[in-house]
Amino acid sequence: MAATTHTVTNQAPPLVGYDVYAGDRALTENVERHLGDAPPGLLSEVRGELSELGRAAGSAQAQEWARQADGNPPRLRTHDRYGNRIDEVEFHPAWHRLLGHAVGAGLTDAWTRPAGHLRRAAGFFVWSQAEAGHGCPVSMTHAAVPALRAEPELAAEWEPRLTSHVYEEGLRPAGRKAGALLGMAMTEKQGGSDVRANTTAARPLGGSGEYELTGHKWFCSAPMSDGFLVLAQAAAGAGREALTCFLVPRVLPDGTRNPFAIQRLKDKLGNRSNASAEVEFDGTWARRVGEEGRGVRTIIGMVAATRLDCVLGSAALMRQALTQAVHHAEHRSAFGAPLIEQPLMRNVLADLALESEAATTLALRLAAACDADTDRERAFLRIAVPAAKYWVAKRCTPMVAEALECLGGNGYVEESGLPRLLRESPLNSIWEGSGNVQALDVLRVLQREPQALDAFLREIGQARGADHRLDAAVRGLLTELADLTGIEARARRLAERMALVLQASLLVRWAPPEVADAFCAGRLGGDRGGAFGTLPHTLDLGAVVERARIAG
């Protein structure tokens, strides 16, 4: 029946049918900058694949998959109808569509292609804006490769499966699948991030490198993956334990199920399309990865890769929230003018745009460093990744909340999609080490690896003299670093300053002048309030907002 009481006006149209990649000026410029020396054919190839993924991410189909996957969380089936233990998790078909598209787009394949890390990072950034939960197994599968390379025989067997562009759902021997996913099960009830407190025990079997695991894991994400990297204590003799990394397949080569009892699924704040489980090992077969007692060292490359994905994932949430806010403000009028033309709203949107572009630029710089793979870039990554993960993930939640507020009551309603982004936003600050862990890792690197600080200072030094506020902030940072008094209690402050100075140095070098000027004024100059939308009014805020609009 047609409504006769009113006509619907002054509502923003659905934001659908756009290219998430090509419409993002900051993203496309950063990708092309880092591919500046690439052969023309490679640049064209990357542009094409990212635009194809961008159009898919902005499509009505992807938005419907996201809605369905989030609205129909996974379900645990511990037993079949006859009482046999099966430990399976059922996902909505939309989950498999999202995951299959991610794998098909090469988002687990950074390790075998030219400029693999940069193009994969940009793709992960783009596709995560469609739905973030399925990014968990994508990220873990990608990150498992450097850990497996500690055991060349295992890497030769598993790496082609993990970097495959084919997704096959269902539990069967990994060797019979065209592609495989890998999860992680590291933390336990009593330890959390302190994995050295783990009690899961590993008993060697007759075969070389084969073990039997007994114990539990408190968080095991994507439990329907084909295998898992697990930390457990191997007996080191004389009553000592040695934390070691293991690969645990869900299904053994002969087709039988490896003991892997899923106790329950976590009821989480967000990330609801993805399953996170509590699992028990009881005589579970595993293969050692790396040397006994070197578990933490074995997984360090994996941790660095997943932490970078936390930066990318947070930056993607921020960009999508900003895009929704700008789109609404373009099409909504109040008090006689479009919201986007009103000075106070323009200030808010410009502030959000600065936060988003700084996060995007930093994330892509880190990905490009992974491709460079030089001693200097590796040293830079060891200090820049935890600092970036600390700060960008911390900024995500307040930024998404402010973007939601730009839509008013419409943003608070589930149909807008903003509540899903808000629920997702704290996750990356917790996963792979919370804020304190990241800040303390920055300190550890500073104390143990002087070459990392040297690489960091060389990086920010490339912007020396370009902005007086940045120069002053660098001097202040050096003063902080020279004073070791109460250094642990100041770790968060130090990580924040390092991340801000790094972001500012990149924007000063690469962003349009109005963006760099506004960022330095609002983040380093001190003339700013505590909330978004308090930038100095003398800045060219209109140009900053215009840059944030969807291009094309």
Number of C-alpha atoms within 10 A of each C-alpha: 3 4 7 6 6 6 7 7 7 11 11 15 10 11 15 15 15 18 22 29 28 23 20 21 16 20 22 16 15 22 21 15 15 17 18 11 10 14 9 10 9 14 17 12 10 22 18 13 15 24 19 16 23 25 21 22 26 22 18 17 15 22 20 13 20 25 19 16 25 23 13 16 18 19 14 18 14 16 12 11 6 6 8 9 16 16 20 19 18 14 18 17 13 20 24 17 16 24 23 18 20 23 23 15 21 22 28 29 25 22 17 12 11 13 21 20 25 25 27 23 24 25 23 26 31 31 30 23 25 27 26 27 23 27 22 22 23 25 24 26 29 27 29 27 25 20 22 27 18 18 17 13 11 16 19 12 13 22 23 16 22 27 22 20 20 19 21 17 16 13 15 19 19 23 15 10 16 14 21 26 28 29 28 24 22 23 22 23 13 12 14 16 17 13 17 18 16 22 21 21 23 28 16 18 13 7 8 9 16 17 22 18 26 18 18 26 24 20 21 23 22 24 27 21 22 27 23 26 25 25 30 33 25 25 18 12 8 6 6 9 18 19 26 26 31 28 22 28 25 26 21 19 14 8 13 11 18 18 23 23 19 24 15 16 20 16 12 13 13 19 24 22 23 25 28 22 23 20 22 19 20 16 16 20 25 27 23 27 28 22 17 20 18 14 25 15 17 23 25 13 18 22 20 19 23 23 26 26 28 27 30 31 32 34 29 26 29 33 29 24 27 27 24 23 26 28 20 24 22 14 14 18 17 10 7 7 10 16 20 24 14 15 14 15 17 23 24 22 29 31 26 28 27 22 23 27 25 25 29 26 22 27 31 25 19 24 26 23 19 20 19 14 12 11 12 17 20 19 21 23 24 21 26 26 25 26 28 30 31 29 23 29 28 22 19 30 23 17 25 27 20 21 26 25 15 22 21 13 10 16 20 17 14 11 11 17 19 25 18 23 24 25 17 24 28 20 22 26 25 17 14 20 20 17 23 17 18 26 26 21 20 24 23 13 18 17 11 10 14 12 18 23 20 14 21 21 16 14 17 20 14 13 19 16 10 12 16 13 19 26 19 13 20 23 12 13 15 13 11 16 14 9 9 10 10 8 15 15 12 15 20 22 13 21 26 18 21 25 24 26 21 25 26 29 27 20 23 23 15 17 19 14 15 15 27 23 19 22 27 25 19 21 23 21 16 11 12 15 12 6 12 19 21 16 23 15 12 7 18 16 22 16 15 24 22 16 17 24 19 17 14 9
